[in-house]
Amino acid sequence: MGTAKSSAALTLLRRLPPEKAHALSLWGLRHGLGPRYREEHDLGAVLFGKRLRNPVGLSAGADKRAEALPGWSRMGFGLVEAGTVTVSPRAGNPTPRVWRFREQGALVNWLGLPGSGIEPFVANLAQFEKHPERGRLFVGASIATPDGVADELTMLASACAPYVDYLTVNASCPNVAGHHGNTQSAESTTSGVPNERTVAAGNAPQADHHPRDGGHTEAAQEAARSQAQIVAQHIRAAKRGGESRPVMLKLGPTQDPQVLTWMIDAALEAEVDGFIVTNTLPFELRSLLANADGPDHHHDHHHDPRPDRGQANAPDPFVTSPASVWPRHDGRTVGGYSGPRLLDIAAWMVRRVRAAVGPEMPVFGVGGIQSGPDAVRLLREGATAIQLYTGLIYKGPRLVSEILEHATAVGHPQSPFRT
Ligand SMILES: Cc1cc2nc3c(=O)[nH]c(=O)nc-3n(C[C@H](O)[C@H](O)[C@H](O)COP(=O)(O)O)c2cc1C
């Protein structure tokens, strides 16, 4: 699609409510109406022994049914994570459940893992196996068990394994009440009142007001450890079903080194094959949006983290008064934030995870990537590949080519760990 046509398409999509716009985009992609990016940018990324066409990925949630894989590949992505898929069809939460914040380049979503279940998902993956684009795309399947039934992960992994290059246990969807890996702990979900101190990275306690120095209660620490153990069980369950497919773990945001260490250690113990950081950020962790800049941030990055954000100096309500902008349902704040303010958090987490797991293990950086420099920043922090979603909604498909061209122009974005 030419630039004029694609910007007309973006303008149209912006006028539609978010979920309608999304459905229409998927329909277009399925019918070959998406753009085609023909250049190749081999940036040297290797995942689980396979050379990637490029390390720019579509993050989970954009293609929950795996229905438009050829379209994403034509758009230029080297990697797509389809899903998150659950065993049974699910309606998800009541609408409205996706809110745009255009000025901030952000979204809040409270979808709650809606979907058609595993059957159409696997049928779509199977169909893609025969497609000419299959050889050009690295394909992952994100799986979850909303009720915390480990056997479901075994079943999901076994159904997807023949058709995918890796599996992801999504242990961090903030939108499913009672989800084992929900970022809200047992304490916060049973009471129905989210507790600021019991929410975090894949599920552990997070000191909302003192994110850098721990400060969480003993009960919250206990919850964090036990949730790390549950996540470990879920990784094992996925590995049992996944034949020998690699199993990655997707975490939610945190800047608490202790919480992150517990999650990493438990996952490694369960023989996880890689990490994805980060998922969306729930209201309870809103303070991280303001000081989204990790403790060791100053070490090694020299550029403006938000280079082409014209609004950089405009007040951002997600920082100044998140409670006034955050969507509510029945008087309760709901959903998870995605957008530019995740970038610092993702960068900090990539750096920490990379340092913990060594140079070889795949780590994907995701969260707030909306420009070439954003993507290169996470690659330089040690990400093997990057993934994005919200940036695609605001910038359109040209974000993919912009990233590839920028990464090529600045040279091989080799991590300091892979020299
Ligand atoms: C509408 C929407 C739906 C999402 N659904 C999923 C999902 O099903 N599984 C998942 O692991 N992450 C899901 N995510 C999170 C994204 O994959 C990603 O981790 C997050 O949005 C941060 O990246 P971004 O700022 O580039 O969007 C979703 C995000 C959005 C905005």
The ligand as an SDF file (V2000), in Angstrom:
LIG
                    3D

 31 33  0  0  0  0  0  0  0  0999 V2000
   -5.3730   -4.5000   23.2610 C   0  0  0  0  0  0  0  0  0  0  0  0
   -4.2300   -5.2870   23.8400 C   0  0  0  0  0  0  0  0  0  0  0  0
   -4.3530   -6.6660   24.0170 C   0  0  0  0  0  0  0  0  0  0  0  0
   -3.3060   -7.4160   24.5540 C   0  0  0  0  0  0  0  0  0  0  0  0
   -3.4420   -8.7660   24.6880 N   0  0  0  0  0  0  0  0  0  0  0  0
   -2.3920   -9.4910   25.1470 C   0  0  0  0  0  0  0  0  0  0  0  0
   -2.4770  -10.9020   25.2360 C   0  0  0  0  0  0  0  0  0  0  0  0
   -3.4890  -11.5200   24.8790 O   0  0  0  0  0  0  0  0  0  0  0  0
   -1.4050  -11.5770   25.7330 N   0  0  0  0  0  0  0  0  0  0  0  0
   -0.2550  -10.9440   26.1130 C   0  0  0  0  0  0  0  0  0  0  0  0
    0.6900  -11.6050   26.5490 O   0  0  0  0  0  0  0  0  0  0  0  0
   -0.1460   -9.6140   26.0210 N   0  0  0  0  0  0  0  0  0  0  0  0
   -1.1850   -8.8740   25.5450 C   0  0  0  0  0  0  0  0  0  0  0  0
   -1.0570   -7.5260   25.4430 N   0  0  0  0  0  0  0  0  0  0  0  0
    0.2070   -6.8670   25.8700 C   0  0  0  0  0  0  0  0  0  0  0  0
    1.1610   -6.6350   24.6980 C   0  0  0  0  0  0  0  0  0  0  0  0
    1.5530   -7.8540   24.1170 O   0  0  0  0  0  0  0  0  0  0  0  0
    2.4180   -5.8760   25.1900 C   0  0  0  0  0  0  0  0  0  0  0  0
    3.0940   -6.6840   26.1350 O   0  0  0  0  0  0  0  0  0  0  0  0
    2.0920   -4.5340   25.8180 C   0  0  0  0  0  0  0  0  0  0  0  0
    1.0100   -3.9190   25.1470 O   0  0  0  0  0  0  0  0  0  0  0  0
    3.2850   -3.5800   25.8370 C   0  0  0  0  0  0  0  0  0  0  0  0
    3.7620   -3.3120   24.5420 O   0  0  0  0  0  0  0  0  0  0  0  0
    3.3170   -2.0470   23.6500 P   0  0  0  0  0  0  0  0  0  0  0  0
    3.5280   -0.8160   24.4860 O   0  0  0  0  0  0  0  0  0  0  0  0
    4.1730   -2.1110   22.4360 O   0  0  0  0  0  0  0  0  0  0  0  0
    1.8730   -2.2680   23.3110 O   0  0  0  0  0  0  0  0  0  0  0  0
   -2.0960   -6.7680   24.9200 C   0  0  0  0  0  0  0  0  0  0  0  0
   -1.9770   -5.3820   24.7300 C   0  0  0  0  0  0  0  0  0  0  0  0
   -3.0150   -4.6420   24.2030 C   0  0  0  0  0  0  0  0  0  0  0  0
   -2.8280   -3.1610   24.0150 C   0  0  0  0  0  0  0  0  0  0  0  0
  1  2  1  0
  2  3  1  0
  2 30  2  0
  3  4  2  0
  4  5  1  0
  4 28  1  0
  5  6  2  0
  6  7  1  0
  6 13  1  0
  7  8  2  0
  7  9  1  0
  9 10  1  0
 10 11  2  0
 10 12  1  0
 12 13  2  0
 13 14  1  0
 14 15  1  0
 14 28  1  0
 15 16  1  0
 16 17  1  0
 16 18  1  0
 18 19  1  0
 18 20  1  0
 20 21  1  0
 20 22  1  0
 22 23  1  0
 23 24  1  0
 24 25  2  0
 24 26  1  0
 24 27  1  0
 28 29  2  0
 29 30  1  0
 30 31  1  0
M  END
$$$$
